[in-house]
Amino acid sequence: LPRNMDGSEGESARSAREFGEKLKQLAKVPVTMWDERGTTVTAHGYLNDTNIRGRKRKAIVDAVAATVILQGYLDAKRMRK
């Protein structure tokens, strides 16, 4: 869920929530909204240790950020058990 750094929700968050609701209704699967603040910065931090630069880096950073989001969700789920 794309929140602003102060925790408030803007247009992107509203769009994500609408998409999540449609997905939940159409696919009949549970949908969990997860805070993605700071994940792009974290992804750049991981990539700083590599030699990946320029366009190639831009293409990879979103995938790395998605991995950070998923790992955060899985870690939190494991901790709740």
ROSE-4610 file (N, C-alpha, C; in Angstrom, 1 decimal, always signed):
// ROSE-4610
residu = [L/L/L/P/P/P/R/R/R/N/N/N/M/M/M/D/D/D/G/G/G/S/S/S/E/E/E/G/G/G/E/E/E/S/S/S/A/A/A/R/R/R/S/S/S/A/A/A/R/R/R/E/E/E/F/F/F/G/G/G/E/E/E/K/K/K/L/L/L/K/K/K/Q/Q/Q/L/L/L/A/A/A/K/K/K/V/V/V/P/P/P/V/V/V/T/T/T/M/M/M/W/W/W/D/D/D/E/E/E/R/R/R/G/G/G/T/T/T/T/T/T/V/V/V/T/T/T/A/A/A/H/H/H/G/G/G/Y/Y/Y/L/L/L/N/N/N/D/D/D/T/T/T/N/N/N/I/I/I/R/R/R/G/G/G/R/R/R/K/K/K/R/R/R/K/K/K/A/A/A/I/I/I/V/V/V/D/D/D/A/A/A/V/V/V/A/A/A/A/A/A/T/T/T/V/V/V/I/I/I/L/L/L/Q/Q/Q/G/G/G/Y/Y/Y/L/L/L/D/D/D/A/A/A/K/K/K/R/R/R/M/M/M/R/R/R/K/K/K]
num = [1/1/1/2/2/2/3/3/3/4/4/4/5/5/5/6/6/6/7/7/7/8/8/8/9/9/9/10/10/10/11/11/11/12/12/12/13/13/13/14/14/14/15/15/15/16/16/16/17/17/17/18/18/18/19/19/19/20/20/20/21/21/21/22/22/22/23/23/23/24/24/24/25/25/25/26/26/26/27/27/27/28/28/28/29/29/29/30/30/30/31/31/31/32/32/32/33/33/33/34/34/34/35/35/35/36/36/36/37/37/37/38/38/38/39/39/39/40/40/40/41/41/41/42/42/42/43/43/43/44/44/44/45/45/45/46/46/46/47/47/47/48/48/48/49/49/49/50/50/50/51/51/51/52/52/52/53/53/53/54/54/54/55/55/55/56/56/56/57/57/57/58/58/58/59/59/59/60/60/60/61/61/61/62/62/62/63/63/63/64/64/64/65/65/65/66/66/66/67/67/67/68/68/68/69/69/69/70/70/70/71/71/71/72/72/72/73/73/73/74/74/74/75/75/75/76/76/76/77/77/77/78/78/78/79/79/79/80/80/80/81/81/81]
x = [+0.9/+0.0/+0.9/+0.8/+1.7/+1.2/+1.8/+1.4/+2.5/+2.1/+3.0/+3.9/+5.0/+6.0/+5.4/+4.4/+3.7/+2.6/+2.4/+1.4/+0.1/-0.1/-1.4/-1.5/-2.7/-2.9/-3.3/-2.7/-3.0/-3.7/-3.7/-4.4/-3.9/-2.6/-2.1/-2.6/-2.7/-3.2/-4.7/-5.5/-6.9/-7.0/-6.2/-6.3/-5.9/-4.9/-4.5/-5.6/-6.2/-7.3/-8.5/-8.8/-9.9/-9.5/-8.3/-7.9/-7.9/-7.5/-7.5/-9.0/-9.9/-11.3/-11.8/-11.5/-12.0/-11.4/-10.1/-9.5/-10.1/-10.4/-11.0/-12.3/-13.1/-14.5/-14.4/-13.6/-13.6/-12.9/-11.7/-10.9/-11.3/-12.1/-12.5/-11.2/-10.3/-9.0/-8.8/-8.2/-7.9/-6.9/-7.1/-6.1/-5.7/-4.4/-3.8/-3.1/-3.4/-2.7/-1.4/-0.3/+1.0/+1.7/+2.2/+2.9/+4.2/+4.3/+5.6/+6.5/+6.3/+7.2/+8.6/+9.5/+10.9/+11.5/+10.7/+11.2/+12.1/+11.8/+12.7/+14.0/+14.1/+15.3/+16.1/+15.4/+16.1/+16.6/+15.8/+16.3/+17.5/+17.6/+18.8/+20.0/+19.7/+20.8/+21.4/+20.5/+21.0/+21.8/+21.3/+21.9/+23.2/+23.4/+24.7/+25.9/+25.6/+26.7/+27.0/+26.3/+26.5/+27.1/+27.4/+27.9/+26.8/+25.6/+24.5/+24.2/+24.2/+24.1/+23.1/+22.7/+21.9/+20.6/+20.2/+18.9/+18.7/+19.7/+19.6/+19.2/+19.8/+19.4/+18.0/+17.5/+16.2/+15.2/+15.5/+14.7/+14.6/+15.7/+15.8/+15.2/+15.3/+15.0/+13.6/+12.6/+11.2/+11.1/+11.8/+11.7/+12.3/+13.4/+14.0/+13.1/+12.5/+11.6/+10.4/+9.9/+8.8/+9.2/+10.4/+10.9/+11.0/+11.4/+11.5/+10.1/+9.1/+7.7/+7.2/+7.4/+7.0/+7.7/+9.0/+9.7/+9.2/+8.9/+8.4/+7.0/+6.2/+4.9/+5.1/+5.9/+6.2/+6.8/+7.7/+8.3/+7.3/+6.4/+5.4/+4.4/+4.0/+3.1/+3.7/+5.0/+5.6/+5.7/+5.9/+6.1/+4.7/+3.6/+2.3/+1.9/+2.6/+2.3/+2.9]
y = [-1.2/+0.0/+1.2/+2.0/+3.2/+4.4/+4.5/+5.6/+6.7/+7.9/+9.0/+8.7/+9.4/+9.1/+9.5/+10.4/+10.7/+9.7/+8.7/+7.6/+7.9/+9.1/+9.4/+8.7/+8.6/+8.0/+9.0/+8.9/+9.7/+9.0/+9.5/+8.9/+7.5/+7.3/+6.0/+4.9/+5.3/+4.3/+4.1/+5.1/+4.9/+4.0/+4.1/+3.3/+1.8/+1.7/+0.3/-0.3/+0.4/-0.2/-0.6/+0.2/-0.1/-1.4/-1.5/-2.6/-3.9/-3.7/-4.9/-5.3/-4.4/-4.8/-5.5/-5.0/-5.7/-7.1/-7.2/-8.5/-9.5/-9.0/-9.8/-10.4/-9.5/-9.9/-10.8/-10.5/-11.2/-12.6/-12.6/-13.8/-14.6/-14.0/-14.6/-15.1/-14.3/-14.6/-13.5/-13.9/-12.8/-11.9/-10.6/-9.6/-8.8/-8.7/-8.0/-6.7/-5.6/-4.4/-4.3/-4.0/-3.9/-2.6/-2.0/-0.7/-0.9/-0.1/-0.2/+0.9/+1.8/+2.9/+2.5/+3.1/+2.9/+1.7/+0.9/-0.3/+0.0/+1.1/+1.5/+1.9/+2.6/+3.0/+1.8/+0.9/-0.4/-1.1/-1.2/-1.9/-1.2/+0.1/+0.8/+0.5/+0.3/+0.0/-1.4/-2.4/-3.7/-3.6/-2.8/-2.7/-1.9/-1.1/-0.4/-1.3/-2.5/-3.5/-4.2/-3.9/-4.5/-3.6/-4.0/-3.2/-2.8/-3.0/-2.7/-1.2/-0.6/+0.8/+1.2/+2.4/+2.9/+2.3/+2.1/+1.6/+0.2/-0.6/-2.0/-1.9/-1.0/-0.8/-0.4/+0.6/+1.0/-0.1/-1.0/-2.1/-3.1/-3.2/-4.2/-3.7/-2.4/-1.8/-2.1/-2.1/-2.4/-3.8/-4.7/-6.1/-6.4/-5.7/-5.9/-5.3/-4.2/-3.6/-4.5/-5.1/-6.1/-7.2/-7.7/-8.8/-8.3/-7.1/-6.5/-6.5/-6.1/-6.0/-7.4/-8.4/-9.7/-10.3/-10.1/-10.6/-10.0/-8.7/-8.1/-8.7/-9.0/-9.6/-11.0/-11.8/-13.2/-13.2/-12.3/-12.2/-11.8/-10.9/-10.5/-11.6/-12.3/-13.4/-14.5/-14.8/-15.8/-15.4/-14.2/-13.7/-13.7/-13.7/-13.7/-15.1/-16.1/-17.5/-17.9]
z = [+0.0/+0.0/+0.0/-1.0/-1.1/-0.2/+1.0/+1.9/+1.8/+2.1/+2.3/+3.5/+3.5/+4.6/+6.0/+6.0/+7.3/+7.6/+6.8/+7.1/+6.4/+5.9/+5.3/+3.9/+3.4/+2.1/+1.0/-0.1/-1.2/-2.3/-3.5/-4.6/-5.0/-4.9/-5.2/-4.2/-3.0/-2.0/-2.2/-2.6/-2.9/-4.1/-5.1/-6.3/-5.9/-5.1/-4.6/-3.8/-2.9/-2.2/-3.1/-4.0/-5.0/-5.8/-6.2/-7.0/-6.1/-4.8/-3.9/-3.6/-3.5/-3.3/-4.5/-5.7/-6.9/-7.0/-6.7/-6.8/-5.8/-4.6/-3.6/-4.0/-4.6/-5.1/-6.3/-7.3/-8.5/-8.4/-7.7/-7.6/-6.3/-5.4/-4.2/-3.4/-3.3/-2.5/-1.5/-0.4/+0.6/+0.1/+0.4/+0.0/+1.2/+1.4/+2.5/+2.0/+2.5/+2.2/+3.1/+2.5/+3.2/+2.9/+4.0/+3.8/+3.1/+2.0/+1.2/+1.4/+2.4/+2.7/+2.9/+2.3/+2.5/+1.7/+1.0/+0.4/-0.8/-1.5/-2.6/-2.1/-1.0/-0.4/+0.0/+0.6/+1.1/-0.1/-1.2/-2.4/-3.0/-3.0/-3.5/-2.6/-1.3/-0.4/-0.7/-1.0/-1.4/-2.7/-3.6/-4.9/-4.9/-3.9/-3.8/-3.7/-3.2/-3.0/-4.3/-5.4/-6.7/-7.7/-8.9/-9.9/-10.9/-10.5/-11.4/-11.4/-12.6/-12.7/-13.9/-13.9/-15.1/-15.3/-16.5/-16.9/-16.3/-16.3/-15.8/-14.3/-13.5/-12.1/-12.0/-12.8/-12.7/-12.9/-13.8/-14.1/-13.0/-12.2/-11.1/-9.8/-9.6/-8.2/-7.8/-8.7/-8.3/-8.0/-8.7/-8.3/-6.9/-6.6/-5.3/-4.2/-4.5/-3.5/-3.3/-4.4/-4.2/-3.3/-3.5/-2.6/-1.2/-0.9/+0.4/+1.0/+0.3/+0.7/+1.1/+0.2/+0.5/+1.7/+1.8/+3.0/+4.3/+4.3/+5.4/+5.9/+4.9/+5.2/+5.7/+5.1/+5.6/+7.0/+7.2/+8.6/+9.6/+9.3/+10.3/+10.5/+9.4/+9.6/+10.4/+10.2/+11.0/+12.5/+12.8/+14.1/+14.9/+14.2/+14.8/+15.2/+14.7/+15.1/+16.4]
